[in-house]
Amino acid sequence: MLQASLQHAGIRLKPRTLMNVQFHYIADEVWLRRCWPVFSQLRPDLSEEEFVERWRAQDAEGYRILSARKGDVILGAAGFRFLTTMAWGRILYLDDLIVDDTVRGAGLGSRLLDKLKDLAQEEGCRQVHLDTGYHRHAAHRVYARNGFQFNCHHLAFTLPL
């Protein structure tokens, strides 16, 4: 679907095309829904409506989405929030980083990370944190190339309903 949208918009999927990508914060549900085709690649277990509902709840808690777009087509996005913790002080926590699979490998993920690192510094953060699934090896390489280090384990306990 996204491939057809890109072709319809006259976007050719070449690395130099990504030079003209613009970065914008998602501020309303119209643009949020335009992010759904990309987010669904990272969160296939969610429906579009569940995605919107979670965004509404997270937005009230300070969650923001930085999108990378060409025209009206979202090519990538980063969902994040600012937290203050006892362990690390003020940090930018990266919940979601997604680049559409049709443009992966062209540096867009690194550009989004650079934007977030700059924003974190502007906001007085000392670090950027994220969790990543063990099976996301390509993402691990992107994070390592961008200076991230594996230094924690994230544990989860599922409560009975």
Secondary structure, DSSP 8 states (H G I E B T S, - for coil): -HHHHHHHTT---SGGGGGG-EEEE--SHHHHHHHHHHHHHH-TTS-HHHHHHHHHHHHHTT-EEEEEEETTEEEEEEEEEEEEETTTEEEEEEEEEEE-TTTTTSSHHHHHHHHHHHHHHHTT-SEEEE---TT-HHHHHHHHHTT--------------
